[in-house]
Amino acid sequence: MGEAHGSQKFEEVGSDVPTTNLYDTPGPGPDSAAVVEAYSSRPGAPANLDFEGLTSTSQAALTWLRENRILLAAAARGAEPNDPAR
């Protein structure tokens, strides 16, 4: 009888059923020294990048946003961004 794991079901089959394994032997795994090196260069704890505490938006950015915005109502009607009806 098969054993279910999530949405997969594993069933025992006879030795006459061809394997789906594409490899003759297991492939090489990652070099353990490389794994240790990769983890040792990581910080010990997650860092808070403080996206919530960003400084105020510059006046130049606000001006650009005002000049290049597409109103949601116009987008919902399918109007082009430069449509004077918006």
Distance bins in CASP14 RR format, pairs under 12 A and 6 or more apart:
PFRMAT RR
TARGET T0000
AUTHOR 0000-0000-0000
RMODE 2
METHOD distances of the structure
MODEL  1
1 9 0 0 0 0 0 1 0 0 0 0 0
1 10 0 0 0 0 0 1 0 0 0 0 0
1 11 1 0 0 1 0 0 0 0 0 0 0
1 12 0 0 0 0 1 0 0 0 0 0 0
2 8 0 0 0 0 0 1 0 0 0 0 0
2 9 1 0 1 0 0 0 0 0 0 0 0
2 10 1 0 1 0 0 0 0 0 0 0 0
2 11 1 0 1 0 0 0 0 0 0 0 0
2 12 1 0 0 1 0 0 0 0 0 0 0
2 13 0 0 0 0 0 1 0 0 0 0 0
3 9 1 0 0 1 0 0 0 0 0 0 0
3 10 1 0 1 0 0 0 0 0 0 0 0
3 11 1 0 0 1 0 0 0 0 0 0 0
3 12 0 0 0 0 1 0 0 0 0 0 0
4 10 1 0 0 1 0 0 0 0 0 0 0
4 11 0 0 0 0 0 1 0 0 0 0 0
5 11 0 0 0 0 0 1 0 0 0 0 0
10 20 0 0 0 0 0 1 0 0 0 0 0
11 17 0 0 0 0 1 0 0 0 0 0 0
13 19 0 0 0 0 1 0 0 0 0 0 0
13 20 0 0 0 0 0 1 0 0 0 0 0
21 27 0 0 0 0 0 1 0 0 0 0 0
28 34 0 0 0 0 0 1 0 0 0 0 0
29 35 0 0 0 0 1 0 0 0 0 0 0
30 36 0 0 0 0 0 1 0 0 0 0 0
30 37 0 0 0 0 0 1 0 0 0 0 0
30 38 0 0 0 0 1 0 0 0 0 0 0
30 39 0 0 0 0 0 1 0 0 0 0 0
31 37 0 0 0 0 1 0 0 0 0 0 0
31 38 0 0 0 0 0 1 0 0 0 0 0
32 38 0 0 0 0 0 1 0 0 0 0 0
32 39 0 0 0 0 0 1 0 0 0 0 0
33 39 0 0 0 0 0 1 0 0 0 0 0
33 40 0 0 0 0 0 1 0 0 0 0 0
34 40 0 0 0 0 0 1 0 0 0 0 0
34 41 0 0 0 0 0 1 0 0 0 0 0
35 41 0 0 0 0 0 1 0 0 0 0 0
35 42 0 0 0 0 0 1 0 0 0 0 0
36 42 0 0 0 0 0 1 0 0 0 0 0
43 49 0 0 0 0 0 1 0 0 0 0 0
54 61 0 0 0 0 0 1 0 0 0 0 0
55 61 0 0 0 0 0 1 0 0 0 0 0
56 62 0 0 0 0 1 0 0 0 0 0 0
57 63 0 0 0 0 0 1 0 0 0 0 0
57 64 0 0 0 0 0 1 0 0 0 0 0
57 65 0 0 0 0 1 0 0 0 0 0 0
57 66 0 0 0 0 0 1 0 0 0 0 0
58 64 0 0 0 0 1 0 0 0 0 0 0
58 65 0 0 0 0 0 1 0 0 0 0 0
59 65 0 0 0 0 0 1 0 0 0 0 0
59 66 0 0 0 0 0 1 0 0 0 0 0
60 66 0 0 0 0 0 1 0 0 0 0 0
60 67 0 0 0 0 0 1 0 0 0 0 0
61 67 0 0 0 0 0 1 0 0 0 0 0
61 68 0 0 0 0 0 1 0 0 0 0 0
62 68 0 0 0 0 0 1 0 0 0 0 0
62 69 0 0 0 0 0 1 0 0 0 0 0
63 69 0 0 0 0 0 1 0 0 0 0 0
67 81 0 0 0 0 0 1 0 0 0 0 0
67 82 0 0 0 0 0 1 0 0 0 0 0
68 81 0 0 0 0 1 0 0 0 0 0 0
68 82 0 0 0 0 0 1 0 0 0 0 0
69 75 0 0 0 0 0 1 0 0 0 0 0
69 81 0 0 0 0 1 0 0 0 0 0 0
69 82 0 0 0 0 0 1 0 0 0 0 0
69 86 0 0 0 0 1 0 0 0 0 0 0
70 76 0 0 0 0 0 1 0 0 0 0 0
70 77 0 0 0 0 0 1 0 0 0 0 0
70 78 0 0 0 0 1 0 0 0 0 0 0
70 79 0 0 0 0 1 0 0 0 0 0 0
70 80 0 0 0 0 1 0 0 0 0 0 0
70 81 1 0 1 0 0 0 0 0 0 0 0
70 82 0 0 0 0 1 0 0 0 0 0 0
70 83 0 0 0 0 1 0 0 0 0 0 0
70 86 1 0 0 1 0 0 0 0 0 0 0
71 77 0 0 0 0 1 0 0 0 0 0 0
71 78 0 0 0 0 0 1 0 0 0 0 0
71 79 0 0 0 0 1 0 0 0 0 0 0
71 80 0 0 0 0 0 1 0 0 0 0 0
71 81 0 0 0 0 1 0 0 0 0 0 0
71 82 0 0 0 0 0 1 0 0 0 0 0
71 83 0 0 0 0 1 0 0 0 0 0 0
71 85 0 0 0 0 0 1 0 0 0 0 0
71 86 1 0 1 0 0 0 0 0 0 0 0
72 78 0 0 0 0 0 1 0 0 0 0 0
72 79 0 0 0 0 0 1 0 0 0 0 0
72 86 0 0 0 0 0 1 0 0 0 0 0
73 79 0 0 0 0 1 0 0 0 0 0 0
73 83 0 0 0 0 0 1 0 0 0 0 0
73 85 0 0 0 0 0 1 0 0 0 0 0
73 86 1 0 0 1 0 0 0 0 0 0 0
74 80 0 0 0 0 1 0 0 0 0 0 0
74 81 1 0 0 1 0 0 0 0 0 0 0
74 82 0 0 0 0 0 1 0 0 0 0 0
74 83 1 0 0 1 0 0 0 0 0 0 0
74 84 0 0 0 0 0 1 0 0 0 0 0
74 85 1 0 0 1 0 0 0 0 0 0 0
74 86 1 1 0 0 0 0 0 0 0 0 0
75 81 0 0 0 0 1 0 0 0 0 0 0
75 83 0 0 0 0 0 1 0 0 0 0 0
75 86 0 0 0 0 1 0 0 0 0 0 0
76 86 0 0 0 0 0 1 0 0 0 0 0
77 83 0 0 0 0 1 0 0 0 0 0 0
77 85 0 0 0 0 1 0 0 0 0 0 0
77 86 0 0 0 0 1 0 0 0 0 0 0
78 85 0 0 0 0 0 1 0 0 0 0 0
78 86 0 0 0 0 1 0 0 0 0 0 0
79 85 1 0 1 0 0 0 0 0 0 0 0
79 86 1 0 1 0 0 0 0 0 0 0 0
80 86 0 0 0 0 1 0 0 0 0 0 0
END
